[in-house]
């Protein structure tokens, strides 16, 4: 810092004025420079020889020089304050060449069989650009990080560094991409410029990366940077295109194989594939060794579950028949999104309207009229039940009535806990099967996968890396595109597991997704509004609500504090064309322009109108609108997905707690259900095995999972210029 602290005031001194006239140095200036030159030819060389300065000083300007050269320059400038530092160096006989120290941080997230890699880097600053400089790496490891340091010489000071260009990538014997994490450049005076990359470099392409400081498009002043910004957007839109997967469903990435940086690492791919294969083998082996051709009793399901028995799945197995556990799952199970408080009973529920107090309803009206699947040549059944619940004095959510179809009638009885144990248990099984299908398609697939993909693709297409909204959201969309490509290939395709082994597979799946999207409101995606709209604000022992609201508040505070630095006024939001294009594409390709929900599928809740904005925004007018939407995207891709996905094996591993399908029609009369009736209605062993293997895979936590507090990948730099000492103090 000694060298820098002596020079910085001189660079900033008001006395160091330029005295140019018509592009030529004035006579007085030439004489001053000549005098310095005469002195320096002898005096400076003598001082340099007599100096005790260490010979290991870093190469900064011209040749090796430490504090001696800095002291000499300071002294000359103080004697001739009219001259700039660069002119003093030139007049002193010094070579104008300057040297930057470049550090490249790379990682081999994909397997690299290349024995040699090379790449060229060019520094671009306010005063010019460097010549391309090649850096190389021999015998890279298959995996792991790598740090490459080298000096980069320039003929003159480049000024404030604006960006770096990477090009001419070459590797042998295989052309595998080279993932770069970041580049750091130390200037001759010790200032450090940080360039986040987090991208794979491929051959035949040219890449430009800005410094880590975020910038809004309307505040760009440098014409070259504006061109780079526009070029990046055009290039990204060629890579990330839109495709209609099915009519009425959010659009998806136009690619059967993901872009290179959207692919899992080899270790994660291997882990993913082996987990699925091993689980399937274990369950199939158990099936054949125990001669399980058809489901005869629940002991067979227990034998399958024991292949991967967890404490929570064991708890589910031991408590699934209890009404208290059945009711608690509507608050703290996999699908806490359906239950709502009601003040009056729905007209299509055949129950006397004399119930008062804490009454709640789960209405599966979206499933009404959905064509059920046919599995292995056998017709399947999917109901659209209404479930009435009551919060008792122990704060337990208890079911008090179940109607399995929407339209009341003699063939659609209402089941009560006072009915026979078999009647009541079978009614709850049909509810759990309906909840499984609606949960997986609406609240899991649609709301946290398909919408997350829309957010991610629009982000890549419309917001360049330097945009603050890109920087704040990019880590939350990690792996989204590749996971969804795998889902379209292996789960919901024509031959996918969900299509073949669930009641809603096939045409029913598209129907449910379409109805769910048209019924979706903006407030239902924002947990504070959603909880209020459903009248659940004062419900106790509602952990999804309690934890979710805390996380939302934390995220919103983080988003507001970060983005307020860039969006000082509402005007800044309105004038951000890139931001407006981002939300516009989300509206068009995610919500299919159906942003107004004047006629959604109606919930028969009576007295709880929506308090949030039910209209999906098509543009942002204020900072608060932006902060809320960005928080919603962040929450959807992280906390909400975790809530509806992570515990699947805990609750669905025991099949009767979430049957993927029912093989018999729902009962039309009471008093006819036996244990045999129940077993016959449940899925066959092959269907159970496929479901359990898939659920185990979906519940798996990858070894490289990232969590909310994990900021290992740096996309922001706090300031545009970080000194070496400041960097070491922050440990970054």
C-alpha positions in Angstrom: 0.0 0.0 0.0 3.0 2.3 0.4 3.5 2.7 -3.3 -0.2 3.2 -4.0 -0.8 5.6 -1.1 2.0 7.9 -2.4 0.9 7.8 -6.0 -2.9 8.0 -5.7 -2.9 11.7 -4.3 -0.8 12.7 -7.3 -3.1 11.1 -9.8 -5.9 13.0 -8.2 -4.1 16.3 -7.6 -5.6 19.4 -9.1 -2.1 20.7 -9.7 -1.4 18.0 -12.3 -3.0 19.9 -15.2 -2.5 19.2 -18.9 -1.2 22.2 -20.9 -1.9 21.0 -24.4 -2.7 23.4 -27.2 -4.1 22.2 -30.5 -2.9 18.7 -29.9 0.8 19.8 -29.3 2.7 20.2 -26.0 3.5 23.8 -25.3 7.1 25.1 -25.3 7.3 25.5 -21.5 6.1 21.9 -21.1 8.8 20.6 -23.5 11.5 22.4 -21.6 10.3 21.0 -18.3 10.2 17.5 -19.7 13.7 17.9 -21.2 15.1 19.0 -17.8 13.6 16.0 -16.1 15.1 13.8 -18.8 18.6 15.2 -18.3 18.5 14.8 -14.6 17.1 11.3 -14.8 19.7 9.9 -17.2 22.4 10.2 -14.5 20.7 10.9 -11.1 18.0 8.3 -11.3 20.4 5.6 -12.5 22.7 6.4 -9.6 19.9 6.3 -7.1 18.7 3.0 -8.5 22.1 1.4 -8.1 22.6 2.7 -4.6 19.2 1.8 -3.4 18.6 -0.9 -0.9 15.2 -1.6 -2.4 14.6 -5.4 -2.8 15.2 -6.8 -6.2 12.1 -8.9 -5.9 9.7 -6.0 -6.2 6.9 -6.7 -8.6 7.2 -5.5 -12.2 4.9 -2.5 -12.4 6.0 0.0 -15.0 8.8 -0.8 -17.5 11.2 -2.8 -15.4 11.6 -3.9 -11.8 10.9 -1.0 -9.5 9.6 -0.8 -5.9 9.1 2.1 -3.6 12.2 3.8 -5.1 10.6 4.5 -8.4 7.4 5.6 -6.8 9.4 8.0 -4.6 11.3 9.3 -7.5 8.2 9.9 -9.6 6.5 11.7 -6.7 9.5 13.9 -6.3 9.6 14.8 -9.9 5.9 15.5 -10.0 6.1 17.8 -7.0 8.9 19.8 -8.7 6.9 20.0 -11.9 3.2 19.9 -10.9 2.1 20.9 -14.4 2.9 17.5 -15.8 1.0 14.2 -15.5 2.5 11.1 -13.9 2.7 9.4 -17.3 4.6 12.3 -18.8 7.0 12.3 -15.8 7.7 8.6 -16.4 8.2 9.2 -20.1 10.5 12.2 -19.5 12.5 10.2 -16.9 13.6 7.8 -19.6 11.3 5.1 -18.4 9.8 2.6 -20.8 6.1 3.3 -21.0 5.2 -0.4 -20.9 3.1 -1.3 -17.9 2.4 -4.7 -16.5 -0.8 -6.1 -15.1 -1.0 -9.3 -13.0 -3.9 -11.6 -14.2 -5.3 -14.5 -12.2 -7.7 -16.9 -13.9 -10.0 -19.1 -11.8 -11.3 -22.2 -13.5 -13.0 -25.4 -12.5 -13.7 -28.6 -14.4 -17.3 -29.2 -13.6 -17.5 -31.5 -16.7 -15.0 -34.2 -17.4 -12.0 -32.8 -19.3 -9.8 -35.3 -21.1 -7.8 -32.6 -22.7 -4.1 -32.6 -21.9 -3.5 -29.0 -23.1 -5.7 -25.9 -23.2 -5.0 -22.4 -24.3 -7.0 -19.2 -24.5 -6.3 -15.6 -25.3 -7.3 -12.7 -23.0 -7.5 -9.0 -23.9 -7.9 -6.2 -21.3 -10.1 -3.2 -22.3 -9.9 0.0 -20.4 -10.9 3.7 -20.7 -7.6 4.5 -22.3 -7.2 1.6 -24.6 -6.8 -2.1 -24.8 -4.0 -4.6 -24.5 -2.8 -7.0 -27.2 -4.3 -10.5 -26.9 -2.2 -12.6 -24.4 -2.3 -16.3 -24.5 -2.5 -18.4 -21.3 -2.2 -22.2 -21.2 -2.7 -25.1 -18.9 -1.1 -28.5 -19.2 -2.3 -31.8 -17.7 -5.5 -30.4 -16.2 -7.1 -32.7 -13.6 -10.4 -34.4 -14.5 -12.1 -32.4 -11.7 -11.3 -29.6 -9.3 -10.3 -26.0 -9.4 -7.3 -24.4 -11.0 -5.7 -21.0 -10.6 -3.5 -19.6 -13.3 -1.4 -16.5 -12.8 0.7 -14.6 -15.3 1.8 -11.0 -16.1 0.2 -9.1 -19.0 2.3 -6.4 -20.6 0.9 -3.3 -22.2 2.5 -0.4 -24.1 0.7 2.1 -21.9 -1.7 2.4 -19.0 -5.2 1.2 -19.9 -6.9 3.4 -17.4 -9.9 2.0 -15.5 -10.5 -1.5 -16.8 -14.0 -1.9 -18.3 -13.9 -5.5 -19.4 -12.0 -8.5 -20.7 -12.3 -10.4 -23.9 -11.7 -14.2 -24.1 -11.2 -15.8 -27.5 -9.2 -18.3 -29.6 -9.8 -21.2 -27.3 -8.1 -24.4 -28.3 -7.7 -27.8 -26.5 -6.2 -31.1 -27.4 -6.7 -34.0 -27.9 -10.4 -33.3 -27.2 -12.4 -30.0 -27.6 -14.1 -29.9 -24.3 -15.4 -26.6 -22.9 -13.4 -24.8 -20.2 -15.4 -23.5 -17.3 -14.2 -20.2 -15.9 -15.3 -18.9 -12.5 -13.8 -15.4 -12.5 -10.8 -13.3 -13.6 -9.0 -10.9 -11.3 -6.6 -8.3 -12.7 -4.2 -6.3 -10.5 -3.2 -3.0 -12.0 0.3 -1.4 -11.8 -0.7 0.6 -8.8 -2.2 -2.4 -6.9 -5.9 -1.9 -7.7 -7.8 -5.1 -8.2 -10.5 -5.5 -10.9 -12.9 -8.5 -10.6 -14.7 -10.0 -13.5 -17.3 -12.7 -12.7 -17.7 -15.2 -15.5 -19.3 -18.5 -14.3 -19.5 -19.8 -17.8 -17.9 -22.4 -20.1 -15.6 -21.2 -22.8 -15.9 -23.0 -26.1 -13.8 -22.9 -29.3 -14.8 -20.7 -32.2 -16.5 -18.0 -30.0 -15.5 -14.6 -28.6 -16.6 -13.7 -25.1 -16.7 -10.3 -23.4 -17.1 -10.0 -19.6 -17.8 -6.8 -17.7 -16.5 -5.9 -14.3 -18.6 -7.2 -11.4 -20.3 -3.9 -10.8 -24.0 -4.0 -11.9 -25.3 -1.4 -14.3 -28.8 -0.5 -15.6 -29.0 -0.1 -19.3 -30.3 3.5 -19.3 -27.3 4.5 -17.2 -24.6 3.2 -19.6 -22.5 6.0 -21.0 -19.7 4.1 -22.8 -20.7 3.4 -26.4 -18.5 0.3 -26.6 -20.1 -1.2 -23.5 -23.6 -0.5 -24.8 -22.7 -2.4 -28.0 -21.3 -5.3 -25.9 -24.5 -5.3 -23.9 -26.7 -5.5 -26.9 -24.6 -8.1 -28.6 -24.8 -10.4 -25.5 -28.6 -10.2 -25.5 -28.8 -11.1 -29.2 -26.4 -14.0 -28.7 -28.3 -15.3 -25.7 -31.6 -15.2 -27.6 -30.1 -17.4 -30.3 -29.2 -20.0 -27.6 -32.3 -19.7 -25.4 -35.4 -19.9 -27.6 -39.0 -20.6 -26.8 -41.0 -23.7 -27.8 -44.7 -24.6 -27.3 -44.6 -28.0 -25.4 -48.4 -28.4 -25.3 -51.3 -26.0 -25.9 -52.4 -24.3 -22.7 -49.1 -25.1 -20.9 -46.2 -22.6 -20.2 -43.7 -22.5 -23.0 -40.3 -24.1 -22.5 -36.7 -23.9 -23.7 -36.4 -24.8 -27.4 -33.8 -27.6 -26.9 -33.8 -31.4 -26.4 -30.3 -31.1 -25.0 -29.4 -28.2 -22.7 -26.8 -25.6 -23.4 -23.4 -26.6 -22.0 -23.7 -24.5 -18.9 -27.1 -25.9 -18.1 -25.9 -29.5 -17.8 -25.3 -31.4 -14.6 -21.7 -32.1 -13.7 -20.5 -35.6 -14.4 -20.6 -36.5 -10.7 -24.2 -35.3 -10.4 -25.3 -37.1 -13.6 -23.7 -40.3 -12.3 -25.2 -39.9 -8.9 -28.6 -39.2 -10.5 -28.5 -42.2 -12.8 -27.2 -44.7 -10.2 -29.7 -43.6 -7.6 -32.6 -44.3 -9.9 -31.2 -47.6 -11.2 -30.2 -49.0 -7.8 -33.6 -48.2 -6.2 -35.4 -49.8 -9.1 -33.3 -52.9 -8.9 -33.8 -53.2 -5.2 -37.6 -52.9 -5.4 -37.8 -55.3 -8.4 -35.6 -57.9 -6.6 -37.9 -57.7 -3.6 -41.0 -58.1 -5.9 -39.6 -61.3 -7.5 -38.1 -62.8 -4.4 -41.4 -62.4 -2.5 -43.4 -63.5 -5.5 -45.4 -60.2 -5.6 -47.5 -60.3 -8.7 -50.5 -58.6 -7.4 -51.2 -56.6 -4.3 -52.7 -59.0 -1.7 -52.1 -57.1 1.5 -50.3 -54.1 2.9 -47.5 -56.2 4.3 -46.2 -56.4 0.8 -46.0 -52.6 0.7 -44.2 -52.6 4.0 -41.6 -55.1 2.6 -41.0 -52.7 -0.3 -40.7 -49.7 2.0 -38.1 -51.4 4.1 -35.7 -51.3 1.2 -35.3 -47.6 2.0 -37.0 -47.0 5.4 -36.5 -43.6 6.9 -37.7 -42.4 10.3 -40.3 -40.1 8.7 -41.6 -42.7 6.2 -41.8 -45.2 9.1 -43.8 -42.6 11.1 -46.1 -42.2 8.1 -46.6 -46.0 7.8 -47.5 -46.2 11.5 -49.9 -43.3 11.6 -51.5 -43.0 8.1 -54.9 -44.2 9.2 -55.2 -41.6 12.0 -57.5 -38.7 11.4 -55.2 -36.3 13.1 -52.3 -37.2 10.8 -54.6 -37.1 7.8 -55.7 -33.6 8.7 -52.2 -32.3 9.7 -50.9 -33.0 6.2 -53.1 -30.3 4.7 -51.1 -27.8 6.8 -47.6 -29.4 7.1 -47.5 -32.1 4.5 -46.5 -32.0 0.8 -49.4 -29.9 -0.3 -50.3 -27.1 2.1 -51.7 -25.1 -0.8 -55.4 -26.3 -1.0 -56.8 -25.8 2.4 -58.7 -22.5 3.2 -61.0 -21.2 5.9 -64.7 -20.9 5.1 -67.6 -19.0 6.8 -70.3 -20.9 5.0 -70.5 -24.3 3.4 -70.3 -24.7 -0.4 -73.7 -25.4 -2.0 -72.5 -28.5 -3.7 -71.6 -30.2 -0.4 -74.5 -32.2 1.0 -74.0 -31.3 4.6 -76.3 -29.4 6.9 -75.3 -25.8 7.2 -75.3 -25.7 10.9 -71.5 -25.9 11.5 -69.9 -23.0 13.2 -66.4 -22.1 14.3 -63.0 -23.1 12.7 -64.3 -24.8 9.6 -61.9 -25.4 6.7 -62.3 -26.7 3.2 -60.1 -28.6 0.6 -61.8 -28.4 -2.8 -60.4 -30.4 -5.7 -62.7 -28.9 -8.3 -59.9 -28.6 -10.8 -59.9 -32.4 -11.1 -63.6 -32.5 -12.1 -64.1 -33.9 -15.6 -60.5 -35.0 -16.0 -60.2 -38.2 -18.1 -58.5 -40.8 -16.0 -55.6 -42.9 -17.4 -55.5 -46.5 -18.5 -52.7 -48.5 -17.0 -51.7 -51.9 -18.4 -55.1 -52.1 -20.2 -57.1 -51.3 -17.0 -59.2 -48.2 -16.5 -58.1 -46.0 -13.6 -60.1 -43.6 -11.5 -59.5 -40.0 -10.2 -62.0 -38.2 -8.0 -62.6 -34.5 -7.4 -63.4 -34.5 -3.7 -64.5 -31.9 -1.2 -63.0 -32.3 2.3 -64.4 -30.5 5.3 -62.1 -30.0 8.3 -62.4 -28.6 11.8 -59.7 -27.2 14.1 -60.4 -28.6 17.5 -59.5 -27.3 21.0 -56.1 -29.1 20.8 -55.3 -27.2 17.6 -55.6 -30.4 15.6 -56.9 -30.2 12.0 -59.5 -33.0 12.0 -61.5 -34.2 8.9 -65.3 -34.2 9.6 -66.8 -34.9 6.1 -65.7 -36.2 2.7 -67.7 -36.0 -0.5 -65.8 -37.8 -3.4 -67.5 -36.0 -6.4 -68.4 -32.4 -7.0 -72.1 -33.0 -7.9 -74.3 -34.1 -5.0 -76.6 -37.0 -5.6 -77.7 -40.4 -4.3 -74.7 -42.1 -5.8 -72.3 -39.6 -4.1 -72.6 -40.1 -0.4 -70.9 -37.9 2.2 -68.6 -39.9 4.4 -68.2 -39.1 8.1 -65.8 -40.3 10.8 -68.8 -42.0 12.4 -69.2 -44.3 9.4 -67.7 -47.8 9.4 -63.9 -47.8 9.7 -63.6 -49.3 6.2 -65.9 -46.8 4.5 -64.1 -43.9 6.2 -60.6 -45.2 5.4 -61.4 -45.8 1.7 -62.9 -42.3 1.4 -59.6 -40.9 2.8 -57.6 -43.0 0.3 -59.4 -41.5 -2.7 -58.7 -38.0 -1.2 -55.0 -38.8 -0.8 -54.9 -40.1 -4.4 -56.5 -36.9 -5.7 -54.2 -34.8 -3.6 -51.2 -36.7 -5.0 -52.1 -36.0 -8.6 -53.1 -32.3 -8.0 -50.0 -31.7 -5.9 -47.6 -33.2 -8.5 -49.0 -31.5 -11.5 -50.2 -28.1 -10.2 -48.3 -27.2 -7.1 -45.0 -29.0 -7.9 -44.6 -29.3 -11.7 -46.5 -26.2 -12.9 -45.8 -23.7 -10.2 -42.2 -24.5 -9.2 -40.8 -26.2 -12.4 -42.5 -24.9 -15.5 -42.8 -21.3 -14.2 -39.2 -21.4 -12.9 -38.1 -22.4 -16.4 -40.0 -19.4 -17.8 -38.3 -17.1 -15.3 -34.9 -18.6 -16.2 -35.2 -18.5 -20.0 -36.6 -15.0 -20.0 -33.7 -14.0 -17.7 -31.1 -15.4 -20.1 -32.8 -13.8 -23.1 -33.4 -10.3 -21.8 -31.1 -9.4 -19.0 -27.3 -9.3 -19.6 -24.9 -10.5 -17.0 -24.2 -6.9 -15.8 -27.9 -6.3 -15.0 -28.6 -6.3 -11.2 -31.7 -8.5 -11.5 -29.7 -11.0 -13.5 -27.1 -11.1 -10.8 -29.6 -11.5 -8.0 -31.6 -14.2 -9.6 -29.2 -16.3 -11.6 -28.1 -18.5 -8.7 -31.8 -19.4 -8.0 -32.4 -20.8 -11.5 -29.3 -23.1 -11.4 -30.0 -26.5 -12.9 -33.7 -25.6 -13.6 -33.5 -26.0 -17.3 -31.7 -29.4 -17.3 -34.0 -30.8 -14.7 -37.0 -29.8 -16.8 -35.5 -31.3 -19.9 -35.1 -34.6 -18.0 -38.6 -34.3 -16.7 -40.1 -33.9 -20.2 -38.0 -36.8 -21.4 -38.5 -39.3 -18.6 -41.5 -38.3 -16.5 -44.2 -36.5 -18.6 -43.4 -37.7 -22.1 -45.6 -40.2 -24.0 -43.6 -43.0 -22.4 -42.7 -41.2 -19.2 -43.2 -42.7 -15.8 -45.8 -40.2 -14.7 -47.7 -40.7 -17.9 -47.7 -44.5 -17.6 -48.3 -45.0 -13.8 -50.6 -42.2 -12.5 -54.3 -41.7 -12.7 -53.8 -38.3 -14.4 -51.2 -39.4 -16.9 -51.7 -38.8 -20.6 -54.4 -36.4 -21.7 -55.6 -35.8 -18.2 -52.2 -34.3 -17.3 -52.5 -31.6 -20.0 -56.1 -30.9 -18.9 -55.0 -30.4 -15.3 -52.0 -28.2 -16.2 -54.2 -26.0 -18.4 -57.0 -25.6 -15.8 -54.4 -25.0 -13.1 -52.7 -22.2 -15.1 -55.9 -20.5 -16.0 -56.9 -20.6 -12.3 -53.6 -19.3 -11.1 -53.4 -15.8 -9.5 -50.5 -13.6 -8.7 -51.4 -13.5 -5.1 -51.3 -17.3 -4.9 -47.6 -17.1 -5.8 -46.8 -14.7 -3.0 -47.1 -16.4 0.3 -48.1 -13.3 2.4 -51.0 -12.6 0.1 -51.8 -16.3 -0.3 -52.1 -17.0 3.4 -54.3 -14.0 3.9 -56.5 -14.8 1.0 -57.1 -18.3 2.3 -57.9 -17.0 5.8 -55.1 -18.9 7.5 -53.2 -16.1 9.2 -54.1 -17.1 12.7 -53.9 -20.9 12.3 -51.5 -22.4 14.9 -49.1 -25.2 14.3 -48.9 -24.2 10.6 -45.2 -24.6 10.0 -45.3 -23.9 6.2 -46.9 -20.6 7.0 -44.6 -19.7 9.9 -41.3 -20.7 8.1 -42.5 -19.5 4.7 -43.4 -16.0 5.9 -40.1 -15.6 7.7 -38.2 -16.6 4.5 -40.3 -14.3 2.3 -39.5 -11.4 4.6 -35.8 -12.2 4.6 -35.7 -12.5 0.8 -37.8 -9.3 0.3 -35.5 -7.3 2.6 -32.5 -8.6 0.7 -34.0 -7.8 -2.7 -35.1 -4.4 -1.6 -31.8 -3.4 -0.1 -29.8 -4.7 -3.1 -32.0 -3.3 -5.9 -32.7 0.0 -4.3 -29.0 0.8 -4.8 -29.6 0.7 -8.6 -33.3 1.7 -8.8 -33.4 5.0 -6.8 -36.7 6.1 -8.2 -39.8 4.6 -9.8 -38.6 6.3 -13.0 -35.6 4.1 -13.1 -37.8 1.0 -13.2 -40.0 2.4 -16.0 -37.1 3.4 -18.1 -35.3 0.0 -17.9 -36.2 -1.6 -21.3 -34.4 -4.8 -20.5 -36.4 -5.3 -17.3 -39.6 -4.6 -19.1 -38.8 -7.1 -21.8 -38.1 -9.7 -19.1 -41.5 -9.3 -17.5 -43.2 -9.1 -20.8 -41.8 -12.4 -22.0 -42.8 -14.0 -18.7 -46.3 -12.8 -19.1 -46.6 -14.0 -22.7 -44.7 -17.3 -22.5 -45.4 -18.2 -18.9 -48.9 -17.2 -18.4 -49.9 -17.2 -22.1 -51.2 -13.7 -22.0 -53.9 -14.8 -19.6 -52.7 -12.3 -17.0 -56.3 -11.2 -16.2 -58.2 -13.7 -14.2 -61.7 -12.3 -14.3 -63.1 -15.8 -14.7 -61.0 -18.3 -12.9 -62.2 -21.6 -11.7 -64.1 -20.4 -8.6 -63.4 -21.6 -5.1 -66.5 -22.0 -3.1 -65.1 -20.1 -0.2 -67.8 -17.5 0.1 -66.3 -14.6 2.1 -62.6 -14.4 1.4 -61.9 -12.2 -1.7 -58.3 -12.0 -2.8 -56.3 -9.2 -1.2 -53.3 -9.4 -3.4 -53.1 -8.4 -7.1 -54.6 -11.2 -9.0 -53.3 -9.9 -12.3 -49.8 -11.1 -13.3 -47.9 -8.0 -14.1 -47.0 -7.3 -17.8 -44.7 -4.4 -16.9 -43.3 -2.7 -13.8 -44.3 0.8 -12.9 -42.8 1.1 -9.4 -39.9 -0.1 -7.4 -42.2 -2.0 -5.0 -43.8 -3.9 -7.9 -40.3 -5.0 -9.0 -39.1 -5.9 -5.5 -42.2 -8.1 -4.9 -42.0 -9.9 -8.2 -38.2 -10.6 -7.9 -38.9 -11.9 -4.3 -41.7 -14.1 -5.7 -39.3 -15.6 -8.3 -36.6 -16.2 -5.7 -39.1 -17.7 -3.3 -40.7 -19.9 -5.9 -37.4 -21.3 -7.1 -36.1 -22.1 -3.7 -38.3 -22.2 -0.6 -41.5 -23.1 -2.3 -40.0 -25.8 -4.4 -38.3 -27.3 -1.3 -41.7 -27.3 0.5 -43.5 -29.3 -2.1 -40.7 -31.5 -3.3 -38.1 -32.5 -0.7 -40.3 -34.6 1.6 -42.0 -36.7 -1.0 -40.5 -40.0 0.1 -41.3 -39.2 3.7 -45.0 -38.9 2.9 -45.4 -40.9 -0.4 -42.9 -43.6 0.3 -45.7 -45.4 2.2 -47.9 -45.8 -0.9 -51.4 -45.8 0.9 -50.6 -42.2 2.1 -50.4 -41.1 -1.5 -51.6 -43.6 -4.1 -50.7 -42.5 -7.6 -53.9 -44.0 -8.9 -57.0 -45.9 -7.8 -58.1 -49.0 -9.8 -61.7 -49.1 -8.8 -64.5 -46.5 -9.0 -65.4 -44.6 -5.8 -68.1 -46.2 -3.7 -71.7 -45.1 -4.4 -73.1 -46.5 -1.2 -72.1 -46.8 2.4 -71.7 -50.1 4.2 -70.3 -52.0 1.2 -66.5 -51.6 1.8 -64.4 -54.4 3.1 -60.6 -54.8 3.5 -60.6 -56.7 0.2 -62.4 -53.8 -1.5 -59.6 -51.4 -0.2 -56.8 -53.7 -1.4 -58.4 -54.1 -4.8 -58.7 -50.3 -5.2 -55.0 -49.7 -4.6 -52.4 -49.8 -7.4 -50.7 -53.0 -8.4 -47.2 -53.9 -7.3 -45.5 -52.8 -10.6 -47.1 -49.4 -10.3 -46.1 -49.1 -6.7 -42.5 -49.9 -7.5 -42.3 -47.3 -10.3 -43.8 -44.7 -8.0 -41.6 -45.5 -5.1 -38.4 -45.5 -7.2 -39.3 -42.1 -8.8 -40.3 -40.5 -5.5 -37.0 -41.7 -3.9 -35.1 -40.1 -6.8 -37.0 -36.8 -6.6 -36.5 -36.6 -2.9 -32.7 -37.1 -3.1 -30.5 -34.3 -2.1 -27.6 -33.9 -4.5 -24.1 -33.8 -3.1 -23.6 -30.3 -4.6 -26.8 -28.8 -3.5 -26.7 -25.1 -2.8 -28.7 -23.4 0.0 -29.9 -19.9 0.5 -27.0 -18.6 2.5 -24.5 -20.0 0.0 -22.9 -17.1 -1.8 -19.8 -19.0 -3.0 -20.4 -17.9 -6.6 -19.8 -14.1 -6.6 -21.8 -12.2 -9.2 -21.6 -8.7 -7.6 -18.6 -6.8 -6.6 -19.4 -4.3 -3.9 -17.5 -1.5 -5.5 -16.2 -1.1 -9.0 -12.6 -0.9 -7.8 -11.2 -3.0 -5.0 -7.7 -2.5 -3.8 -5.5 -5.4 -2.8 -5.4 -4.5 0.9 -9.2 -4.1 1.0 -9.6 -7.4 -0.8 -7.4 -9.2 1.8 -9.3 -7.6 4.7 -12.6 -8.9 3.3 -11.2 -12.3 2.6 -12.6 -12.2 -1.0 
